């Protein structure tokens, strides 16, 4: 299967603003969403990013790579050297690398990658069914 890069790009254009808004407007959201939406959407974006970069990879390979990448970033938060903490204090560095290890983030990443994979499966089932009906 070859992924539709336009779909991945457009999906990323939707996910990123929601992820950023979940942090910026956390006080306006229900507590559960304020706490977990940003990390979950971060993992969805990792899934979309790997799917965009490697359009011929299987969904399992994209999912596993996105999960391993997300887990590695979370585990890296256990490492605190002055240089990496300086990077984390920047807006982009904090957004990408985070600040401190949390087990709940591992769960959010797992849910986020599963969500990305489920949307991909649903999208391709819908488009292939629609294509068969049109033929």
PECOR-V202788 format. One line per field, one symbol per residue. ss: DSSP state (2 for helix, 1 for strand, 0 for the rest). psi: psi as a letter, one per 30 degrees, with the letter a starting at -180 (. if undefined). burial: I if it has 9 or more other ideal C-beta (glycine too) atoms within 8 Angstrom, else O. A space follows every 10 residues. Layout:
ss=???
psi=???
burial=???
This chain:
ss=0000222222 2222222222 2222022200 2222222222 2222222222 2220000022 2222222222 2222220000 0222222200 2222222000 0022222222 2222222222 2222222222 22220
psi=kkljeeeeee eefeeeeeee efeehefflk eeeeefeeee eeeeeeeeee eeeiffllee eeeeeeeeee eeeeefffkj leeeeeeffl eeeeeefaek kkefeeeeee eeeeeeeeee eeeeeeeeee eeef.
burial=OOIOOOIIIO IIOOIIOIIO OIOOOIOOIO OOIIOIIIII IIIIIIIIII IIOIIOIOIO IIIOIIIOII IOIIOIIOOO OOOIIOIIOO OOIIOOIIOO OOOIIIOIII IIIIIIIOII IOIIOOOOOO OOOOO
